[in-house]
Amino acid sequence: MAYKVEDIDDPLRFRLLRKVPYSDLLSFVLEYLGKKSAIMVIFWSSCIFFLMIAIYIRVGIAGTYPASKIFLHSIIGIIAFPILAIPVHEGLHVIPYYISGARDIRAGMDLRQYLFYITAHRYVANAREFKTVAAFPYQVISIAVLFLIFFLPDLWKWSFSLFLFFHATMCAGDFALLNFYFLNKGKQIYTWDDADRKEAYFYEKII
């Protein structure tokens, strides 16, 4: 059943679990990155796995190409690709939001916290919808980059393997949100954002 904000505000049916001001997003992310769970095992294991791929490729090209070219492709993978990926990553969050019915979708950033985000103003998302929104960019970009690494020439394998690792670390906020849901998996959670007030709300359905 699709709910509206007015439905969620009924204290007889829903209980506020957490209010997260956008100004406090980094604290929320760090809190849930630090809570042990299967989700965190998956996240950190994938980061280590992607790093191992990069190291394997780097060892393979050692002595094959001039140091200047390897350095150039290192900069591409560590700096250029991650910067270019920011709008792509955030745009991928939009797709499942839009498919689920959200229309007032907004982008934002907080450079003080080094955070970029997509929010659906006053759209109530259930757990399945929100988890899909959170995980979608990680899944799509990781699969696409792994495919490119498999087929591209060696120096570009190096660039994209570095990017694969750094993009995974850029998904820390998404995994923190997934961990919040995982640690509350026995509850029916609904969430909505007030983009004007810059606050996110997580509610538990009690009846």
N, C-alpha and C positions, 0 to 999 in steps of 0.2 A: 504494500500500500504506500502511495506517495503522500508524504506529509508536507504541510506548509509550516512556516515559522510559528504562526498562531497556534497550530496544533501542539508543537513542541513545547510551547510556553505554558502548557497546562500542567501544574504541579501535581495533579492527581494521577497523571499518566506518565509523566517524564520527570527524571531527576537530573539536575545538572551535575555532570562528573568533573568537568574541567572547563575553565575559561582561560584562553591563551591570548593575551595581547600580542599583536605582531611585534611590538618592541621587545617582547620576552621570548621570541621564537627560538633564539639560539640556546637559551637556558633549557627550554623544553626539549630541543633536539639532543643536547648533551645529556640530559637526565635519562632519556630513553635509549640513547646509544649505550649508556652505562649499565642498563638492566639486562642481565643474562637471560637469554631465551634462544629457541631454535632459529628465530628470525635473525638474531645477531650472529649466530654461528654461520648462517647462510651468507650474511653480508660480509663478515670479515674473511670467511673462507674464499668467497669470490674475489675479494680484493687481493688476497694472497695468491690465488690461482692466476689472476690476470697479471700480477707482478712477475710470477714465475715464467709466464709466456714471454713477457718483455725481456727478462734476463736471458732466457734461452735464445731468443732472436738476436740479442746484442752479442752474445758469445759467438753465435754463428757468423756474424758479419765482421768480427774482429779481424783486422789485418787484411780484409778484402777491399775495403773502401778507404779513401783518404779521411783523416780525422776531421777535416773541415766539413765534409759532406755528412758524416755521422753527427757532428755537432749541430749542423743546420737542421737535420731531420729530428734531432732531439728537441730543439726549440719548437719546431712545428708541432711535435706530439705533446709537449708539456705546456706550451703557452697558446700557440695559434689555434689548434683544434679545440681545446677546452673553451676558449673565448667564443669561437664561432658556434660551438655546440650549445651555448646558453639559450639563445632564442629557439633553437630546434628542440632542446629538452623541454623548455617551458611550453612550447607549442604542442608537444605531444601530450602534455597534461590536459590540454584543452579538448582533445578529441574525445576521450571517454566522458568528460564532463558534458560536452555538447550532445553526445549520443544519449546520455542518460536523461537529458531534458533541460539542463542548465542553459540559460541564455545571456544573463548579465555576467559574463566572465571577464575578469580583469587581471592584468599583470602588474606586478609591483617589485620593488627591490628595496633592500635596506643595506647600503654599503657599509654601515657601521658594524653590522653583524655578518657581512659578506654573504647575504642571502638574496635569492631571487625566488619569486613565488607566483603561482596562479591561484586565483580565488574566484569562487562563484557566489556573487552577492545574494544573500538571503535565499539560497537554494539548499534545501534539506537533502542530504545524501545519506543513504543507508550504508552499512558496513561494506557490503559487496561493491557498491559503486565507488566508495571512497578508496578502498584498497586497490581497485583497478586503476583509478586516477593516479594514485601514488606510485604504483609499480610499473605503469606502462612505459615511461621513457627509459627506464633502466633495461627493461626487457627488449624493447625495439632496438635501441642503440647498441646494446651489447651483442645481440644476434647479428646486426648489420655489420658491425666492426669486425667481429670474428670471421664473418664471411669474407670481408675485404682482406683481412690479414692472410687468409688462406690462399688468395689468388693474386695478390699484388707482388711486385718486385721487392727484393730484400730491404732496401732502404725505406720504402713505404710501409713494409711490414713493421719495421722498427718504430716509425712515427705513429702508426695506428695502434701498435701494442702499448706504447706509452699512454696514448690517449685513452685506450680501453681501461687501463688501470686508474688514470686520473678521473675519468668520468665516473667510474664506480665509486670513488671517494666523494665525488660531487653529489652522489645520491644518498649521502648520509642522512639528510633531513627526511627524505622519503622513507628510508628504512626505519628511522625513529618513529615516524607516524605509524608505519606498519607494526612496529613493536608495541606501540600503545594499544592497538587493536588486539594484537596477539595476547598481551598480558591481561586483557579484559574480554577474552574470547567467550566467556560464559554469559556475557551481557549483550542485549540488543542495543547497539550504539547508533545514534543518528547525530550528524554534525551539520552545522551551517556557519557561514561567515557573514559578519557585517563589515563589508569592505570600506564603508564610510567611517565607522568607528575604529576600524582596524583591529578587530577581535574575532577569534574563532571560538566556537562553543561545541562541546561534546556532551550529549545527553544520553542517558540510559532509559529505555522504555521499561516501566515498572508494571504496567497492566495493559 
